[in-house]
């Protein structure tokens, strides 16, 4: 696991924990993924490559791949506004994606998880670069007993994999 991947994993877990409160049925924050990417591309002057974009009820984190994917710059999209970028993260590696690759349906992305895990709290949705120039959608969930699962879903919410974390 690379440093950037490890850092992103820690951040995603932190975000998932923070996002587990309030109205569990409110998934409107997933719409901020596209808005955050658009804001980054406006700020940076054009299309970008991304390692990951993660949204929860509080904020959206965007990890932009720079220098051919050997470094990352993190942005926070909060309350509809892009914040100043964080420090450059050296030593990054991994798969990347572009804005056009983000194809999930906001109305369906959580449906099967909500049906199959009705007691779980959805904490965050991550869009990650994957092999073959594709993306994967990972939903971080928390059970009432305190266990956490990363559920990989298709753009239509179909469950593809479940990983305990």
Backbone as ProteinMPNN parsed JSONL, in Angstrom:
{"seq_chain_A": "XXXXXXXXXXXXXXXXXXXXXXXXXXXXXXXXXXXXXXXXXXXXXXXXXXXXXXXXXXXXXXXXXXXXXXXXXXXXXXXXXXXXXXXXXXXXXXXXXXXXXXXXXXXXXXXXXXXXXXXXXXXXXXXXXXXXXXXXXXXXXXXXXXXXXXXXXXXXXXXXXXXXX", "coords_chain_A": {"N_chain_A": [[0.848, -1.172, 0.0], [0.63, 2.14, -0.898], [1.879, 5.333, 0.32], [0.042, 7.426, -0.195], [-2.293, 5.975, -0.684], [-2.641, 4.723, 1.785], [-2.938, 6.989, 3.397], [-5.271, 8.064, 2.286], [-7.037, 6.0, 2.906], [-7.101, 6.112, 5.721], [-8.154, 8.689, 6.008], [-10.63, 8.332, 4.742], [-11.849, 6.501, 6.489], [-12.015, 8.09, 8.768], [-13.706, 10.09, 7.823], [-15.977, 8.559, 7.295], [-16.699, 7.846, 9.88], [-17.267, 10.37, 10.989], [-19.386, 11.057, 9.412], [-21.552, 9.595, 10.293], [-24.151, 10.353, 11.512], [-27.106, 12.139, 12.48], [-29.818, 12.532, 10.161], [-30.338, 9.535, 8.824], [-31.442, 8.882, 6.387], [-30.886, 10.861, 4.59], [-29.345, 11.318, 1.716], [-28.504, 13.231, 0.043], [-26.063, 14.434, -0.136], [-24.436, 13.06, -1.918], [-24.667, 14.25, -4.357], [-22.88, 16.286, -4.237], [-20.462, 15.343, -5.104], [-20.06, 15.495, -7.925], [-20.337, 18.275, -8.152], [-18.17, 19.161, -6.609], [-15.989, 18.193, -8.088], [-16.356, 19.643, -10.44], [-15.922, 22.219, -9.41], [-13.205, 22.026, -8.669], [-12.041, 21.659, -11.194], [-12.662, 24.067, -12.387], [-11.222, 25.802, -10.72], [-8.59, 24.875, -11.199], [-8.331, 25.262, -13.865], [-9.19, 23.509, -15.935], [-9.801, 20.105, -17.204], [-9.052, 17.415, -14.958], [-7.146, 14.713, -13.455], [-8.094, 12.235, -11.122], [-7.496, 10.657, -7.971], [-9.278, 9.944, -5.985], [-12.568, 10.745, -4.838], [-14.447, 11.657, -2.139], [-17.484, 11.793, -0.446], [-19.447, 12.931, 2.304], [-21.956, 13.651, 4.8], [-21.029, 16.063, 5.809], [-18.904, 17.158, 4.237], [-16.959, 17.19, 1.158], [-14.191, 15.46, -0.027], [-11.541, 15.845, -2.304], [-9.121, 14.298, -4.21], [-6.652, 15.181, -6.191], [-4.749, 13.986, -8.855], [-1.437, 14.703, -9.632], [1.49, 15.589, -11.574], [1.806, 13.318, -13.289], [0.585, 11.391, -11.723], [2.228, 10.936, -9.553], [2.055, 12.433, -7.328], [-0.291, 14.063, -5.115], [-2.919, 16.435, -4.693], [-4.952, 17.662, -2.234], [-8.302, 18.681, -1.874], [-10.987, 20.353, -0.198], [-14.441, 20.429, -0.354], [-16.877, 22.356, 0.793], [-19.984, 23.179, 2.096], [-20.913, 23.985, -0.456], [-18.757, 25.347, -1.509], [-15.44, 25.502, -2.757], [-12.574, 24.911, -0.908], [-9.317, 26.243, -0.033], [-6.472, 24.521, -1.42], [-4.979, 21.626, 0.14], [-1.736, 20.679, 1.513], [0.725, 19.507, -0.822], [0.88, 16.08, -1.561], [3.359, 13.89, -1.628], [4.735, 11.008, -3.361], [2.584, 9.555, -4.274], [0.546, 7.013, -5.774], [-1.285, 4.879, -7.955], [-4.505, 4.058, -9.407], [-6.242, 6.271, -11.6], [-8.923, 8.556, -12.477], [-11.178, 10.405, -14.619], [-13.429, 13.24, -14.742], [-15.565, 12.62, -16.495], [-15.822, 9.907, -16.168], [-17.344, 9.454, -13.944], [-20.242, 8.039, -13.247], [-22.399, 7.272, -11.647], [-25.767, 6.776, -10.449], [-27.442, 9.071, -8.627], [-29.888, 8.615, -7.409], [-30.064, 5.894, -7.112], [-27.749, 4.743, -6.053], [-27.469, 3.994, -3.331], [-29.573, 2.231, -2.884], [-29.716, -0.701, -2.874], [-28.029, -1.315, -0.753], [-29.389, -0.126, 1.37], [-31.666, -1.732, 1.318], [-30.608, -4.327, 1.8], [-29.076, -4.018, 4.095], [-30.641, -2.795, 6.31], [-30.381, -1.693, 8.878], [-27.951, -0.503, 8.959], [-25.833, 2.396, 8.951], [-25.223, 4.644, 6.45], [-22.231, 6.141, 5.748], [-20.461, 7.438, 3.96], [-19.691, 8.08, 0.501], [-17.414, 6.986, -1.842], [-15.628, 7.692, -4.788], [-13.397, 6.018, -6.7], [-10.329, 5.603, -8.496], [-9.863, 2.811, -10.644], [-8.66, -0.395, -11.853], [-8.015, -0.775, -15.374], [-8.768, 1.679, -16.405], [-11.171, 2.461, -15.179], [-13.769, 3.246, -12.78], [-14.5, 2.788, -9.303], [-17.139, 2.503, -6.985], [-17.447, 3.088, -3.669], [-19.112, 2.457, -0.75], [-19.133, 3.486, 2.504], [-20.1, 1.99, 5.467], [-21.683, 1.75, 8.697], [-22.454, -0.431, 11.287], [-25.089, -0.927, 13.733], [-23.916, -2.197, 15.829], [-21.364, -1.327, 15.763], [-19.52, -2.237, 13.9], [-17.752, -1.896, 10.771], [-18.23, -1.643, 7.253], [-17.003, -1.696, 3.939], [-18.674, -1.256, 1.072], [-18.67, -2.15, -2.168], [-20.201, -0.845, -4.961], [-22.145, -0.912, -8.008], [-22.798, 1.558, -10.6], [-25.533, 1.692, -10.554], [-26.202, 1.001, -8.031], [-26.052, -1.711, -7.509], [-24.801, -4.349, -5.547], [-21.467, -5.21, -5.457], [-19.237, -6.101, -4.038], [-18.27, -6.799, -0.649], [-16.481, -5.622, 2.038], [-15.115, -6.071, 5.199], [-13.986, -3.557, 7.473]], "CA_chain_A": [[0.0, 0.0, 0.0], [1.426, 3.357, -0.977], [1.574, 6.335, 1.349], [-1.189, 8.151, -0.514], [-3.402, 5.062, -0.483], [-2.826, 4.579, 3.228], [-3.461, 8.254, 3.905], [-6.658, 8.156, 1.835], [-7.818, 5.038, 3.672], [-7.3, 6.678, 7.056], [-9.067, 9.814, 5.871], [-11.956, 7.81, 4.43], [-12.402, 5.96, 7.724], [-12.35, 9.223, 9.614], [-14.881, 10.718, 7.235], [-17.12, 7.679, 7.505], [-17.095, 7.985, 11.276], [-17.864, 11.684, 11.178], [-20.625, 11.147, 8.667], [-22.572, 8.7, 10.804], [-25.016, 11.008, 12.463], [-28.184, 12.895, 11.868], [-30.837, 11.831, 9.406], [-29.689, 8.484, 8.053], [-32.025, 8.739, 5.065], [-30.469, 11.97, 3.736], [-28.18, 10.989, 0.893], [-28.355, 14.301, -0.948], [-24.656, 14.829, -0.231], [-23.749, 12.422, -3.043], [-24.683, 15.202, -5.466], [-21.729, 17.188, -4.117], [-19.284, 14.764, -5.764], [-19.898, 16.139, -9.233], [-20.141, 19.716, -7.936], [-16.801, 19.358, -6.12], [-15.093, 17.972, -9.23], [-16.508, 20.812, -11.314], [-15.258, 23.351, -8.755], [-11.758, 21.821, -8.787], [-11.64, 21.884, -12.583], [-12.725, 25.517, -12.597], [-10.086, 26.372, -9.979], [-7.316, 24.47, -11.793], [-8.3, 25.678, -15.261], [-9.5, 22.488, -16.928], [-9.964, 18.719, -16.755], [-8.031, 16.862, -14.07], [-7.222, 13.293, -13.112], [-8.367, 12.106, -9.693], [-7.327, 9.371, -7.299], [-10.464, 9.638, -5.182], [-13.466, 11.795, -4.361], [-15.268, 11.07, -1.084], [-18.475, 12.719, 0.106], [-20.293, 12.553, 3.43], [-22.931, 14.7, 5.106], [-20.378, 17.313, 6.184], [-18.002, 17.73, 3.241], [-16.457, 16.315, 0.096], [-12.745, 15.521, -0.244], [-11.142, 15.562, -3.678], [-7.687, 14.063, -4.319], [-6.256, 15.401, -7.578], [-3.452, 13.414, -9.234], [-0.578, 15.652, -10.351], [2.804, 15.077, -11.982], [1.688, 11.961, -13.802], [0.114, 10.49, -10.681], [3.245, 10.688, -8.525], [1.719, 13.275, -6.179], [-1.709, 14.416, -5.037], [-3.305, 17.655, -3.997], [-6.269, 17.446, -1.635], [-9.216, 19.812, -1.736], [-12.223, 20.139, 0.544], [-15.602, 21.145, -0.866], [-17.675, 22.504, 2.01], [-21.118, 24.104, 1.966], [-21.018, 24.49, -1.814], [-17.592, 26.141, -1.898], [-14.142, 24.845, -2.739], [-11.621, 25.517, 0.014], [-7.931, 26.261, -0.519], [-5.916, 23.163, -1.437], [-4.074, 21.201, 1.201], [-0.352, 20.521, 1.053], [1.017, 18.49, -1.825], [1.194, 14.77, -0.992], [4.336, 13.224, -2.501], [4.793, 9.551, -3.31], [1.29, 8.966, -4.604], [0.459, 6.086, -6.898], [-2.587, 4.231, -8.017], [-5.338, 4.305, -10.576], [-6.901, 7.569, -11.633], [-10.092, 8.678, -13.34], [-11.529, 11.773, -14.995], [-14.809, 13.596, -14.395], [-16.519, 11.923, -17.366], [-15.953, 8.519, -15.715], [-18.281, 9.395, -12.811], [-21.521, 7.738, -13.889], [-23.383, 6.676, -10.757], [-27.087, 7.393, -10.366], [-27.641, 9.537, -7.252], [-31.134, 8.074, -6.873], [-29.994, 4.438, -6.965], [-26.457, 4.252, -5.57], [-27.586, 3.397, -1.996], [-30.821, 1.483, -2.726], [-29.559, -2.103, -2.474], [-27.446, -1.348, 0.59], [-30.478, 0.175, 2.301], [-32.542, -2.896, 1.349], [-29.936, -5.493, 2.35], [-28.529, -3.677, 5.411], [-31.52, -1.702, 6.728], [-29.975, -1.11, 10.16], [-26.637, 0.137, 8.812], [-25.778, 3.82, 8.642], [-24.318, 4.973, 5.35], [-21.417, 7.263, 6.188], [-19.778, 8.159, 2.889], [-19.554, 7.47, -0.818], [-16.138, 7.31, -2.484], [-15.375, 7.333, -6.179], [-11.964, 5.737, -6.728], [-9.775, 5.062, -9.721], [-9.739, 1.355, -10.602], [-7.934, -0.988, -12.979], [-8.66, -0.713, -16.678], [-9.323, 3.024, -16.62], [-12.551, 2.497, -14.706], [-13.922, 3.73, -11.411], [-15.314, 1.96, -8.422], [-17.915, 3.278, -6.028], [-17.35, 2.4, -2.388], [-19.969, 3.038, 0.273], [-18.699, 3.147, 3.863], [-21.256, 1.829, 6.34], [-21.435, 1.441, 10.098], [-23.581, -1.156, 11.861], [-25.483, -0.492, 15.074], [-23.001, -2.83, 16.767], [-20.073, -0.662, 15.672], [-18.685, -2.753, 12.822], [-17.743, -1.099, 9.544], [-18.098, -2.352, 5.988], [-16.901, -0.976, 2.679], [-19.492, -1.969, 0.105], [-18.445, -1.688, -3.534], [-21.453, -0.918, -5.705], [-22.143, -0.441, -9.384], [-23.411, 2.878, -10.744], [-26.962, 1.566, -10.284], [-26.37, 0.564, -6.652], [-25.907, -3.158, -7.349], [-23.695, -4.685, -4.657], [-20.448, -5.995, -6.154], [-18.319, -6.691, -3.056], [-18.393, -6.295, 0.719], [-15.229, -5.82, 2.758], [-15.078, -5.514, 6.556], [-12.829, -2.687, 7.719]], "C_chain_A": [[0.896, 1.238, 0.0], [1.027, 4.328, 0.124], [0.271, 7.056, 1.059], [-2.399, 7.257, -0.311], [-3.684, 4.891, 0.996], [-3.432, 5.839, 3.82], [-4.927, 8.405, 3.532], [-7.548, 7.197, 2.617], [-8.1, 5.551, 5.074], [-8.297, 7.822, 6.996], [-10.484, 9.33, 5.596], [-12.617, 7.216, 5.666], [-12.822, 7.068, 8.672], [-13.618, 9.889, 9.12], [-16.11, 9.866, 7.479], [-17.61, 7.78, 8.933], [-17.775, 9.301, 11.548], [-19.23, 11.739, 10.538], [-21.76, 10.329, 9.225], [-23.404, 9.372, 11.872], [-26.115, 11.708, 11.724], [-29.154, 11.991, 11.156], [-30.191, 10.822, 8.473], [-30.227, 8.377, 6.634], [-31.59, 9.844, 4.108], [-29.196, 11.611, 2.99], [-27.934, 12.061, -0.157], [-26.902, 14.734, -1.121], [-23.927, 14.165, -1.394], [-23.719, 13.331, -4.268], [-23.465, 16.122, -5.427], [-20.477, 16.624, -4.79], [-19.043, 15.439, -7.104], [-19.648, 17.639, -9.092], [-18.717, 20.01, -7.479], [-15.793, 19.196, -7.253], [-15.16, 19.165, -10.184], [-15.799, 22.03, -10.724], [-13.738, 23.238, -8.85], [-11.302, 22.126, -10.211], [-11.723, 23.364, -12.956], [-11.52, 26.184, -11.949], [-8.757, 26.095, -10.677], [-7.258, 24.731, -13.299], [-8.523, 24.596, -16.294], [-9.61, 21.103, -16.337], [-8.761, 18.232, -15.945], [-8.162, 15.348, -14.022], [-7.322, 13.209, -11.598], [-8.007, 10.711, -9.204], [-8.641, 8.971, -6.639], [-11.25, 10.911, -4.922], [-14.386, 11.123, -3.359], [-16.193, 12.125, -0.503], [-19.17, 12.093, 1.303], [-21.22, 13.721, 3.721], [-22.288, 16.049, 5.408], [-19.606, 17.968, 5.042], [-17.661, 16.703, 2.18], [-14.96, 16.544, -0.039], [-12.446, 15.105, -1.676], [-9.626, 15.429, -3.706], [-7.305, 14.103, -5.796], [-4.878, 14.789, -7.802], [-2.679, 14.458, -10.033], [0.753, 14.982, -10.666], [2.741, 13.616, -12.406], [1.258, 10.948, -12.763], [1.14, 10.175, -9.619], [3.031, 11.536, -7.277], [0.226, 13.575, -6.229], [-1.864, 15.75, -4.331], [-4.735, 17.447, -3.524], [-7.032, 18.759, -1.532], [-10.388, 19.382, -0.869], [-13.288, 21.026, -0.083], [-16.601, 21.169, 0.275], [-18.76, 23.548, 1.793], [-21.174, 24.763, 0.591], [-19.845, 25.318, -2.293], [-16.316, 25.33, -1.778], [-13.2, 25.615, -1.824], [-10.228, 25.507, -0.614], [-7.354, 24.853, -0.476], [-5.029, 22.9, -0.232], [-2.667, 21.079, 0.653], [-0.233, 19.378, 0.044], [1.431, 17.199, -1.121], [2.094, 14.029, -1.973], [4.227, 11.706, -2.372], [3.472, 8.87, -3.607], [1.439, 7.962, -5.742], [-0.925, 5.467, -6.871], [-3.335, 4.622, -9.271], [-6.011, 5.664, -10.456], [-8.12, 7.505, -12.554], [-10.305, 10.149, -13.662], [-13.016, 11.991, -14.704], [-15.834, 12.814, -15.216], [-16.737, 10.469, -16.955], [-16.963, 8.365, -14.579], [-19.689, 9.252, -13.37], [-22.565, 7.155, -12.95], [-24.685, 7.471, -10.774], [-27.346, 7.767, -8.908], [-28.878, 8.919, -6.6], [-31.064, 6.58, -6.58], [-28.779, 3.93, -6.204], [-26.547, 3.584, -4.191], [-28.748, 2.41, -1.868], [-30.63, 0.046, -2.261], [-28.921, -2.233, -1.098], [-28.538, -1.105, 1.618], [-31.442, -0.993, 2.423], [-31.89, -4.072, 2.072], [-29.372, -5.267, 3.748], [-29.353, -2.538, 6.012], [-31.118, -1.029, 8.039], [-28.638, -0.378, 10.078], [-26.803, 1.623, 8.505], [-24.772, 4.022, 7.515], [-23.565, 6.228, 5.748], [-20.818, 8.076, 5.07], [-19.854, 7.361, 1.596], [-18.238, 7.944, -1.4], [-16.161, 6.854, -3.931], [-13.867, 7.195, -6.272], [-11.547, 5.271, -8.114], [-9.599, 3.562, -9.572], [-9.01, 0.877, -11.859], [-8.731, -0.846, -14.27], [-9.312, 0.621, -16.973], [-10.806, 3.096, -16.274], [-12.583, 3.141, -13.325], [-14.648, 2.674, -10.599], [-15.955, 2.887, -7.41], [-17.95, 2.488, -4.732], [-18.174, 3.167, -1.36], [-19.476, 2.556, 1.631], [-19.928, 3.11, 4.757], [-20.808, 1.482, 7.749], [-22.664, 0.734, 10.646], [-23.916, -0.593, 13.236], [-24.565, -1.077, 16.139], [-21.604, -2.23, 16.693], [-19.146, -1.187, 14.597], [-18.806, -1.897, 11.574], [-17.554, -1.994, 8.331], [-17.871, -1.348, 4.874], [-17.641, -1.824, 1.658], [-19.24, -1.354, -1.268], [-19.728, -1.914, -4.315], [-21.229, -0.49, -7.144], [-22.821, 0.919, -9.453], [-24.912, 2.879, -10.454], [-27.242, 1.081, -8.862], [-26.238, -0.931, -6.445], [-24.658, -3.455, -6.521], [-22.737, -5.623, -5.38], [-19.505, -6.705, -5.202], [-18.567, -6.04, -1.704], [-17.111, -6.645, 1.455], [-15.337, -5.234, 4.158], [-13.839, -4.64, 6.719], [-12.648, -2.468, 9.203]], "O_chain_A": [[1.811, 1.352, 0.815], [-0.01, 4.174, 0.77], [-0.526, 7.279, 1.97], [-3.429, 7.718, 0.181], [-4.841, 4.911, 1.416], [-4.338, 5.767, 4.651], [-5.74, 8.823, 4.356], [-8.682, 7.535, 2.954], [-9.225, 5.436, 5.561], [-9.189, 7.915, 7.839], [-11.44, 9.863, 6.16], [-13.816, 7.401, 5.874], [-13.873, 6.984, 9.306], [-14.504, 10.215, 9.91], [-17.17, 10.385, 7.829], [-18.818, 7.799, 9.172], [-18.77, 9.344, 12.272], [-20.137, 12.392, 11.055], [-22.857, 10.364, 8.668], [-23.35, 8.975, 13.036], [-26.074, 11.856, 10.503], [-29.298, 10.819, 11.504], [-29.58, 11.186, 7.468], [-29.548, 7.838, 5.76], [-31.898, 9.771, 2.918], [-28.107, 11.601, 3.563], [-27.231, 11.821, -1.139], [-26.548, 15.333, -2.137], [-22.886, 14.667, -1.82], [-22.842, 13.195, -5.122], [-23.062, 16.673, -6.451], [-19.522, 17.366, -5.022], [-17.937, 15.902, -7.381], [-18.841, 18.208, -9.826], [-18.12, 20.997, -7.909], [-14.849, 19.979, -7.362], [-14.133, 19.635, -10.673], [-15.152, 22.785, -11.448], [-13.055, 24.235, -9.083], [-10.28, 22.785, -10.406], [-10.926, 23.847, -13.761], [-10.872, 27.034, -12.56], [-7.894, 26.971, -10.743], [-6.244, 24.449, -13.937], [-8.084, 24.746, -17.434], [-9.525, 20.929, -15.122], [-7.616, 18.593, -16.216], [-9.15, 14.776, -14.483], [-6.717, 14.004, -10.878], [-8.185, 9.72, -9.911], [-9.066, 7.819, -6.717], [-10.689, 12.0, -4.801], [-15.038, 10.13, -3.682], [-15.755, 13.209, -0.116], [-19.447, 10.894, 1.324], [-21.259, 14.685, 2.956], [-22.944, 17.081, 5.274], [-19.642, 19.188, 4.888], [-18.014, 15.528, 2.276], [-14.509, 17.684, -0.152], [-13.018, 14.146, -2.194], [-8.917, 16.339, -3.277], [-7.599, 13.176, -6.552], [-3.948, 15.04, -7.035], [-3.2, 15.028, -10.991], [1.093, 13.944, -10.098], [3.522, 12.785, -11.941], [1.54, 9.759, -12.909], [0.951, 9.234, -8.848], [3.742, 11.378, -6.284], [-0.431, 13.369, -7.25], [-1.052, 16.133, -3.49], [-5.618, 17.101, -4.309], [-6.484, 19.796, -1.156], [-10.738, 18.204, -0.812], [-13.069, 22.215, -0.314], [-17.115, 20.126, 0.679], [-18.482, 24.665, 1.358], [-21.449, 25.958, 0.482], [-19.912, 25.929, -3.359], [-16.13, 24.572, -0.826], [-13.049, 26.829, -1.956], [-10.0, 24.831, -1.617], [-7.705, 24.069, 0.406], [-4.42, 23.807, 0.334], [-2.425, 21.341, -0.525], [-1.003, 18.417, 0.072], [2.239, 17.226, -0.192], [1.638, 13.59, -3.028], [3.69, 11.192, -1.391], [3.269, 7.717, -3.224], [2.352, 8.061, -6.562], [-1.634, 5.536, -5.868], [-2.856, 5.411, -10.085], [-6.308, 6.139, -9.36], [-8.317, 6.544, -13.298], [-9.691, 11.027, -13.056], [-13.758, 11.042, -14.452], [-16.86, 12.392, -14.684], [-17.731, 9.86, -17.35], [-17.391, 7.248, -14.286], [-20.263, 10.207, -13.895], [-23.546, 6.584, -13.426], [-24.703, 8.666, -11.07], [-27.456, 6.891, -8.051], [-28.912, 8.723, -5.386], [-31.919, 6.052, -5.869], [-28.78, 2.786, -5.75], [-25.759, 2.68, -3.912], [-28.891, 1.795, -0.811], [-31.317, -0.391, -1.337], [-29.237, -3.162, -0.354], [-28.606, -1.803, 2.629], [-31.985, -1.236, 3.501], [-32.543, -4.744, 2.871], [-29.207, -6.221, 4.508], [-28.836, -1.438, 6.206], [-31.498, 0.119, 8.272], [-28.239, 0.294, 11.03], [-27.779, 2.043, 7.885], [-23.614, 3.618, 7.621], [-24.171, 7.256, 6.05], [-20.674, 9.291, 5.205], [-20.051, 6.146, 1.597], [-17.966, 9.144, -1.453], [-16.65, 5.771, -4.252], [-13.133, 8.135, -5.964], [-12.319, 4.622, -8.82], [-9.229, 3.083, -8.5], [-8.778, 1.643, -12.794], [-9.962, -0.803, -14.256], [-10.297, 0.688, -17.707], [-11.593, 3.715, -16.99], [-11.549, 3.529, -12.78], [-15.316, 1.792, -11.138], [-15.392, 3.914, -7.03], [-18.426, 1.353, -4.7], [-17.964, 4.359, -1.131], [-19.41, 1.352, 1.879], [-20.703, 4.065, 4.807], [-19.702, 0.987, 7.965], [-23.784, 1.223, 10.497], [-23.117, 0.132, 13.829], [-24.446, -0.519, 17.231], [-20.74, -2.594, 17.491], [-18.069, -0.625, 14.399], [-19.83, -1.253, 11.344], [-16.813, -2.976, 8.375], [-18.474, -0.275, 4.863], [-17.276, -2.974, 1.411], [-19.555, -0.188, -1.504], [-20.276, -3.016, -4.335], [-20.26, 0.199, -7.463], [-23.368, 1.383, -8.452], [-25.494, 3.919, -10.147], [-28.387, 0.784, -8.522], [-26.305, -1.392, -5.305], [-23.593, -2.887, -6.761], [-23.131, -6.688, -5.855], [-19.017, -7.792, -5.511], [-19.01, -4.895, -1.616], [-16.7, -7.805, 1.497], [-15.617, -4.046, 4.312], [-12.777, -4.942, 6.173], [-11.727, -1.763, 9.615]]}, "name": "protein", "num_of_chains": 1, "seq": "XXXXXXXXXXXXXXXXXXXXXXXXXXXXXXXXXXXXXXXXXXXXXXXXXXXXXXXXXXXXXXXXXXXXXXXXXXXXXXXXXXXXXXXXXXXXXXXXXXXXXXXXXXXXXXXXXXXXXXXXXXXXXXXXXXXXXXXXXXXXXXXXXXXXXXXXXXXXXXXXXXXXX"}
